[in-house]
Amino acid sequence: MARIRSYEDMNLQEMDVMKEISSIGTSHGATALSKFLGKEVRITIPEIQILTVEEAVKRLGDMEEIVAATLVQMSGEIRGLMLFVFKLDLANVVFEKLLGKEYQSFLEIDELAFSALQEVGNIIICSYINAFSHLVNVDVSLSVPSSTVNMLGGIMTVPVAEHGYETDRLMYINAEFILDGKRLSDGLLMLPDIESLNEIMEKLGVS
């Protein structure tokens, strides 16, 4: 079995495996968000791409756009991190449901709104990882979530800072939540370290 040395080494079969994992994980995330908001939430079939930071930013928006993000570290049998990026349209759905108000910018949100975003980001990531860990049959521990409001370009450099010694690429998962007929954009990055990525493939018998 050929071992993956970097994200760029992944072949079509291995990318399909990660897409299937992502499809199940994002579906569980949508279900958890639906229960949390008390309204139906669907999600589009995710696409998974290996991108540079600049390419990932272009997919999400503008380098200087202010966004919110939640980051969780993975440890145990699978190590790495998960990063969920909120765009304002999705965040305002959360704010309207929980706080009865919307914001024109993330720079306007108060501590209560910030806590709401952190909770939702954590719910989506945890639901994704729980589905993933059952599928792959691994034990994964998650850190306390860390959230921030910052420029998109600054936030997207965090994964590379964490794993830059292994790769300068990101595993970008692109899917959209659908609420009340509206497509709401977001960004999800699942970044297992390279050793963990090989363990995932071996567990699933992918050569």
Helices and strands as residue ranges (DSSP letters): G 7-9, H 12-37, E 42-43, E 47-52, H 53-60, E 66-76, E 80-86, H 88-99, G 106-108, H 111-136, E 140-142, E 146-151, H 152-163, E 169-174, E 177-179, E 182-184, E 186-192, H 194-203
